[in-house]
Amino acid sequence: FHIDWHISMDEPKFNQASSTLVIGKRFSGKSTVVEALASKYLNEGGTVFDIFSARDSESLAWLRSPYKDALLICGDTVKLKTDYPWVRISDFNLKEAEEHELVLTAPAFYSTDYEMYASLSKLVDHLKWRTVWSKIDVLLVREARRLLTSRIMSGRVKSALQAEYDFIELHDEAYHTGVACLLDSLRPFSIDVSVRDITNYIYIKKVGKMQIPRELWYVMRKIQPSFFRHMRVQDFILLTDNNAVATGYLDEVPWHVQRGEDLLSRFRIEVEKDVAKAQGLEPRPDKREKVTDEIHKKIIPLREAGMSYREIRDSEELRGLKITASTISDHTKDHEFKRCRCYQ
């Protein structure tokens, strides 16, 4: 983990509740950065909550790291067969969890998406309302959008705007609750500017053709813009809230998941699910239709390509259809939550 300072010097601190954002394009090495940073907190005695895993259960790769003291969390309709300690979400106790180095969960530990997001939201609430503490807890979020999704889908908030305010509150109170946040995000603009402004450290990985937020343009006075676009997978740019700027590099952590790897089999974890019981707990989704299926199928690829709602509204594909940006937002959210006809 090597850092060269270009403007001032502001070494990252891993014994306090700071917030860190890692941004960059897909396959730029964001996950290995947050894992490396999380290990720094572990070395200071913190507990890492790696709970927003991708579908390949990448969070379980920690089980082959030097930090093997892990507690696994699963949904109430699931039973785990494993040698590792585990607990259902309804029996989760924060004080007991903090006796471990790691608290891990993965999508495979839930019967449905709703059960997963509702459980993740409960775990966030445990950290959000933490008032008495003697060590740092670290919330590691792989792709920050999943945190917003969990708050909406669980019913904790009713809209994306409310989810963003909830997100900001979580950061505002971090100093008082002793919770450090490690977030990675594919799209810089998926994180509200209010969160970006109060983030203590921003690590920028290769951004490719993605747009760079205007508040970061000043960095290009010291660092060539082409470096943002074409840096190696091990390289990064570091910005701090004290206006320090650095470049650096780190190697991939040796325990990082290899794509396509079967981690459940690797660690001999068997999962038994009661899908019917889980589906009975789900609220009935909103079936409102605002555009045709044909237009819906045009919207989704544009959003997945990184376009904003307004850019989609003004795109050539939708030109002349008079569809509002809010309608486009509704349909992309329905697609993300699997509430649209694509999944029927």
Secondary structure, 3 states (H helix, E strand, C coil): CEEEEEECCCCCCCCCCCEEEEECCCCCCHHHHHHHHHHHHHHCCCEEEEEECCCCCHHHHHHHCCCCCEEEEECCCEEEECCCCEEEHHHCCHHHHCCCCEEECCHHHCCCHHHHHHHHHHHHHHHHCCCCCCCCEEEEEECCHHHHHHHHHCCCCCCHHHHHHHHHHHHHCHHHHCEEEEEEECCHHHCCHHHHHHCCEEEECCCCCCCCCHHHHHHHHCCCHHHHHHCCCCEEEEEECCCCEEEEECCCCCCCCCCCCCHHHHCCCEEEECHHHHHHCCCCCCCCCCCCHHHHHHHHHHHHCCCCHHHHHCCCCCCCCCCCHHHHHHHHHHHHCCCCHHHC
